[in-house]
Amino acid sequence: MKATVAVLCFLAAAVCVIALLPESVCRAPHATTLCAETARTMWYFDYFTNKCVSYVGCGTGLNDFGSAKCCKDS
């Protein structure tokens, strides 16, 4: 019985942590990098305006998406 309760508590904690990941990604700072040869149109979520914003860059951060749809769906 104690083992079952321990497993349930662990699973509940894991679900809570996983549920928090998307918000932490959305709040991640927009990375700026130098990549002239590989630069392409990318998208990031601007937490302050609550919108996806396009830019030209490399897409090396957590909050970088290859398309507007990917940004909005995330």
N, C-alpha and C positions, 0 to 999 in steps of 0.2 A: 504494500500500500504506500509506504513512504517513497519507494522508488518511482511509483506511478506519479505521485504528486510532484516529485522532483523533476521528472521528465516533462510534465505538463507546464511547470513553472519555467523551465528552460525554453520550451517551445514558445510559450507566450512572450518571453523576453526577446527571443529571436524574431518573432513576427513584429514586435514593436520597433526593433532596430531596423529591420528591412523597410518598414513603412516610413521611417524617417529619412532614408537615403534619398529619395527623389527631391525632397525639400532642400537637403544639403547640397545637392547637385545644382538645383536652381539658384541657390544663394551663392554658389561658388563665383569667385571673381572672374571676370572675362580676361583670359590670358592674352597678352600681346607678344608676338614673336616676330623675328625677322626671317622671312623665307621667300624672297622674291621669285625664285624659280618655280616653287611649288604652290604659290598662293592661288587660292580659288575662292569663290563666293561661299561663305559659311554663315551660320546663324547661331545666335546665342540668346538665352532668355534674360531679359532685363527685369530683375526682381522689383525695381522701383516703379517701372511703368507697367509691369505685368504684361509685357508684350515680347514677341520674338523679334530680334533686330538682325539685319544682314550686315555683313562686313566682308572685306577681302583679307584673307589670311590663311594660316596653316591648319587651324582647328586642332590645337594640341591640348586644350584644357578640358576639364570635366563638363563644362557648360558650353560645349561647342557641338553643333549639329550640322550634318551635310545638306539638309534641306529645311525649308520652312515647315513642312509637314512633320518631319521628325521632331523638330523643336516644339511644335504645338502639341503633338501626341505625347511628348514626354512630360 
